[in-house]
Amino acid sequence: MTDRPLPAGLHRDTLAVRTALERSQYGENSEALFLTSSFVQPDAATSARRFAGTEEGFTYTRTSNPTVASFEQRLAALEGTEAAIGASSGMGAILMMCMGLLKAGDHVVCSRSVFGSTLNLIGREFAKFGVETTFVSQTDVAEWQAAIVPGRTKLLFAETPTNPLTDVCDIRALADLAHGAGALLAVDNCFCSPALQRPVEFGADLVIHSGTKYLEGQGRVLAGAICGSAKLVNEVFAPVVRTAGMALSPFNAWVVLKGLETLGIRMQAHCAGALALAQWLQAQPGIARVYYPGLASHAQHELAMRQQSGLGGAVVSFDVVGDSPETARENAFQVIDATRVLSITANLGDTKTTITHPATTSHGRLSEAQRQAAGIGQGLIRVAVGLDHIDDIKADLLRGLGTLA
Ligand SMILES: *Cc1c(COP(=O)(O)O)cnc(C)c1O
């Protein structure tokens, strides 16, 4: 069916529910799920042109699929990039990016505070292939600058805000550094999503997503994506997916495509809950410190408000009191184990509020020295605020906190 073309200049909320490939001949209002591995060709000559890439048309789902393409177009519209490409997971997207951009002898500068698997993928796996990485402070731009190796540095990689301490980096400053060195800046935008933060508006070249989190929004499937220029997506990343196979499943693409429709209002609700929780936590017994970009006490509060549409995100972390690491850990476990509502799981981006102890889960494989350097103490608890009522979240935490004072 030929749709009436969408007019230019639509608002992001409208793009989030409308951007997709054309409807099928049945005129469905909700986007179709094309659960097929291959596509039938009308004749051998058309098939040959499509396989050669001289004619548009679907051939095989590892290369492209209408449901995946609809997700890619919608995400690109929200991030404000020319194009996007799906991946099987957030890590699949980062693998695709590194395979596409890097070769032996190249150098990467990466924040020390990025997602743990990202640290391992770039720092350990790609080191095996001769890619060297320097890990630097999330917030000290001078350290990023000093780490750049002229001629060899091809990529700067950051994530903002970070997990679990919510440190915020200055995207504009890092983009200027990257471009001055002839390198690209990639930003993992998982924690904010395009509803809050669009890194390309601050000069980033590539935006990485774990669609598993807020884009999907209900904790059901894994997904990932890279957003960037049409040239990079079509000429650098698409050939990597076709060859290496970290393709996004059409089913997962469909779930995340539908998730994008409610992303804006969900993020507003997540952020309102997180701000209320952070403010309340500051006044509770048994708390040593609260980390949340929306609080005036946060070290990069003003930068965060400028970069994140004035919102702090949905992740709140806090240190419980404890005279020694052992006591702090006991207290943290007590608070976590006293909950009856929150889900004890390391995931985030779900409607269900989650609570986790980073030092023994997401950061459990670091040495104590590495953890201390990263500021992740034994008393640290991370809460990813879902859509539970804020009063129920507070009451659930108070069960344990009330016993610490
Ligand atoms: C979860 C996460 C990833 C990895 O995504 P998967 O979809 O689990 O592979 C990458 N970056 C950040 C910031 C994440 O939270």
The ligand as a Tripos MOL2 file, in Angstrom:
@<TRIPOS>MOLECULE
LIG
   15    15     1     0     0
SMALL
NO_CHARGES

@<TRIPOS>ATOM
      1 C1         23.3390   -3.1570   29.0820 C.3       1 LIG1
      2 C2         24.3150   -2.1990   28.5370 C.ar      1 LIG1
      3 C3         25.1040   -2.5180   27.4190 C.ar      1 LIG1
      4 C4         25.0630   -3.8810   26.7670 C.3       1 LIG1
      5 O1         23.8350   -4.1310   26.1890 O.3       1 LIG1
      6 P1         23.2600   -5.6160   25.9410 P.3       1 LIG1
      7 O2         22.0150   -5.3320   25.1720 O.co2     1 LIG1
      8 O3         23.0310   -6.2260   27.2810 O.co2     1 LIG1
      9 O4         24.2860   -6.3420   25.1510 O.co2     1 LIG1
     10 C5         25.9600   -1.5630   26.9190 C.ar      1 LIG1
     11 N1         26.0510   -0.3490   27.4950 N.ar      1 LIG1
     12 C6         25.3200   -0.0050   28.5710 C.ar      1 LIG1
     13 C7         25.4620    1.3480   29.1540 C.3       1 LIG1
     14 C8         24.4390   -0.9140   29.1360 C.ar      1 LIG1
     15 O5         23.7180   -0.5700   30.2200 O.3       1 LIG1
@<TRIPOS>BOND
     1     1     2 1
     2     2     3 ar
     3     2    14 ar
     4     3     4 1
     5     3    10 ar
     6     4     5 1
     7     5     6 1
     8     6     7 2
     9     6     8 1
    10     6     9 1
    11    10    11 ar
    12    11    12 ar
    13    12    13 1
    14    12    14 ar
    15    14    15 1
@<TRIPOS>SUBSTRUCTURE
     1 LIG1         1 GROUP 0 **** ****
